[in-house]
Amino acid sequence: MTPIQLATLIGNVLTQIDSKLADPQFLSSDPNWQTLFALRKHLDDLQRSLIKANIAERDPSYPGLTKKIADASAEIKAIIKNADQVNRLIKDVSEVAGLVDQVLKLIP
């Protein structure tokens, strides 16, 4: 996965999070809404850093990290519509953010 593909995948995750945050049944007064919003902001900041960065795609860790991010993104897409799984959604978004942090550490 190229850095551009990774940034696009993160953009798709952000769009999915935005759709969950806009759900009228998921109230902004809910602490989980606040947590998810904060994670969304963090992931958006990471995406901006990723776009600015010159990532070492040849680093041996890069393919494995991007595969994990893609897998977590697929999980997010699968659970985003289920209001009962907000805690799992928060966990998965946290995982994506943590993995993107690891990718950014690959900057030479």
ROFI-487762 format. One record per residue (C-alpha): x, y negated, z negated; residue number from 1; residue in one letter. Coordinates in pm, whole numbers, plus 32768, in hexadecimal, padded with zeros to 4 digits. Layout:
! ROFI-487762
+------+------+------+-----+------+
!    x !    y !    z ! pos ! code !
+------+------+------+-----+------+
!    X !    Y !    Z ! NUM !    A !
...
+------+------+------+-----+------+
END
This chain:
! ROFI-487762
+------+------+------+-----+------+
!    x !    y !    z ! pos ! code !
+------+------+------+-----+------+
! 8000 ! 8000 ! 8000 !   1 !    M !
! 808F ! 7EB0 ! 8062 !   2 !    T !
! 8086 ! 7D86 ! 7F74 !   3 !    P !
! 7F78 ! 7CEA ! 8051 !   4 !    I !
! 7EA6 ! 7E27 ! 803A !   5 !    Q !
! 7EDA ! 7E27 ! 7EC1 !   6 !    L !
! 7E6C ! 7CBB ! 7EA7 !   7 !    A !
! 7D3A ! 7D0D ! 7F79 !   8 !    T !
! 7CE6 ! 7E37 ! 7E9B !   9 !    L !
! 7D01 ! 7D58 ! 7D67 !  10 !    I !
! 7C1F ! 7C5C ! 7E15 !  11 !    G !
! 7B1F ! 7D70 ! 7E45 !  12 !    N !
! 7B33 ! 7DC7 ! 7CD3 !  13 !    V !
! 7AFE ! 7C56 ! 7C7E !  14 !    L !
! 79CA ! 7C4E ! 7D5E !  15 !    T !
! 793E ! 7D81 ! 7CAF !  16 !    Q !
! 797D ! 7CE3 ! 7B5C !  17 !    I !
! 78D4 ! 7BA3 ! 7BD1 !  18 !    D !
! 77A0 ! 7C69 ! 7C37 !  19 !    S !
! 7792 ! 7D06 ! 7ADD !  20 !    K !
! 77BF ! 7BB8 ! 7A2F !  21 !    L !
! 76A5 ! 7B27 ! 7B03 !  22 !    A !
! 75B5 ! 7C3F ! 7AA3 !  23 !    D !
! 7490 ! 7B91 ! 79F5 !  24 !    P !
! 7472 ! 7CB4 ! 7901 !  25 !    Q !
! 75DE ! 7C8E ! 7896 !  26 !    F !
! 75C0 ! 7B57 ! 77BF !  27 !    L !
! 76E2 ! 7A68 ! 7797 !  28 !    S !
! 769F ! 7A6B ! 7621 !  29 !    S !
! 7704 ! 7BDC ! 761A !  30 !    D !
! 7866 ! 7C07 ! 758F !  31 !    P !
! 78AB ! 7D03 ! 76A4 !  32 !    N !
! 7853 ! 7BF9 ! 77A6 !  33 !    W !
! 7951 ! 7B11 ! 7705 !  34 !    Q !
! 7A5A ! 7C23 ! 7704 !  35 !    T !
! 7A19 ! 7C7D ! 786E !  36 !    L !
! 7A25 ! 7B0D ! 78D3 !  37 !    F !
! 7B76 ! 7AE3 ! 7825 !  38 !    A !
! 7BFD ! 7C1A ! 78D3 !  39 !    L !
! 7B7A ! 7B96 ! 7A1F !  40 !    R !
! 7C33 ! 7A4F ! 79E9 !  41 !    K !
! 7D72 ! 7B0B ! 798F !  42 !    H !
! 7D57 ! 7BED ! 7AC1 !  43 !    L !
! 7D1C ! 7ABB ! 7B9D !  44 !    D !
! 7E57 ! 7A1B ! 7B11 !  45 !    D !
! 7F18 ! 7B5D ! 7B53 !  46 !    L !
! 7E9B ! 7B65 ! 7CB9 !  47 !    Q !
! 7F17 ! 7A00 ! 7CEC !  48 !    R !
! 806C ! 7A5F ! 7C60 !  49 !    S !
! 8076 ! 7B91 ! 7D3E !  50 !    L !
! 8032 ! 7AC2 ! 7E74 !  51 !    I !
! 8149 ! 79CF ! 7E19 !  52 !    K !
! 8240 ! 7AE3 ! 7DC3 !  53 !    A !
! 8336 ! 7B96 ! 7E9E !  54 !    N !
! 82FC ! 7CF8 ! 7E26 !  55 !    I !
! 83F9 ! 7E07 ! 7E61 !  56 !    A !
! 831B ! 7EFA ! 7F1F !  57 !    E !
! 843A ! 7FED ! 7F34 !  58 !    R !
! 844D ! 8010 ! 7DBB !  59 !    D !
! 83FC ! 817E ! 7D6F !  60 !    P !
! 82F6 ! 8115 ! 7C6E !  61 !    S !
! 822E ! 8045 ! 7D66 !  62 !    Y !
! 816D ! 8159 ! 7E1F !  63 !    P !
! 8107 ! 8206 ! 7CDC !  64 !    G !
! 8091 ! 80C3 ! 7C3C !  65 !    L !
! 7FC7 ! 805C ! 7D6B !  66 !    T !
! 7F29 ! 81B8 ! 7D7C !  67 !    K !
! 7EBE ! 8198 ! 7C10 !  68 !    K !
! 7E2F ! 803E ! 7C56 !  69 !    I !
! 7D6B ! 80C6 ! 7D7F !  70 !    A !
! 7CE6 ! 81E6 ! 7CAB !  71 !    D !
! 7C7A ! 80FA ! 7B95 !  72 !    A !
! 7BD8 ! 8017 ! 7C96 !  73 !    S !
! 7B0C ! 813C ! 7D19 !  74 !    A !
! 7A9C ! 818B ! 7BB5 !  75 !    E !
! 7A33 ! 8022 ! 7B80 !  76 !    I !
! 7965 ! 802B ! 7CBD !  77 !    K !
! 78BB ! 816B ! 7C47 !  78 !    A !
! 785B ! 80E7 ! 7AEE !  79 !    I !
! 781D ! 7F75 ! 7B30 !  80 !    I !
! 76A5 ! 7F9E ! 7B56 !  81 !    K !
! 7673 ! 8067 ! 7A19 !  82 !    N !
! 762D ! 7F79 ! 78F7 !  83 !    A !
! 766B ! 8092 ! 77FD !  84 !    D !
! 77D5 ! 80AE ! 786A !  85 !    Q !
! 784D ! 7F4D ! 7822 !  86 !    V !
! 7955 ! 7FC9 ! 772D !  87 !    N !
! 79E0 ! 80B3 ! 7836 !  88 !    R !
! 79DD ! 7F96 ! 7932 !  89 !    L !
! 7AA2 ! 7EBC ! 7841 !  90 !    I !
! 7B9A ! 7FDA ! 780D !  91 !    K !
! 7BC7 ! 800C ! 7984 !  92 !    D !
! 7BF3 ! 7E98 ! 79CC !  93 !    V !
! 7CF3 ! 7E88 ! 78B1 !  94 !    S !
! 7DA8 ! 7FAD ! 794F !  95 !    E !
! 7DB0 ! 7F03 ! 7AA4 !  96 !    V !
! 7E36 ! 7DC3 ! 7A07 !  97 !    A !
! 7F43 ! 7E86 ! 794C !  98 !    G !
! 7FAC ! 7F3B ! 7A89 !  99 !    L !
! 7FBD ! 7DF6 ! 7B4E ! 100 !    V !
! 8098 ! 7D6D ! 7A35 ! 101 !    D !
! 8180 ! 7E96 ! 7A71 ! 102 !    Q !
! 8185 ! 7E53 ! 7BE8 ! 103 !    V !
! 81E4 ! 7CE9 ! 7BA6 ! 104 !    L !
! 830A ! 7D64 ! 7AD5 ! 105 !    K !
! 8393 ! 7E00 ! 7C13 ! 106 !    L !
! 83EC ! 7CA8 ! 7C98 ! 107 !    I !
! 8561 ! 7CAB ! 7CD7 ! 108 !    P !
+------+------+------+-----+------+
END
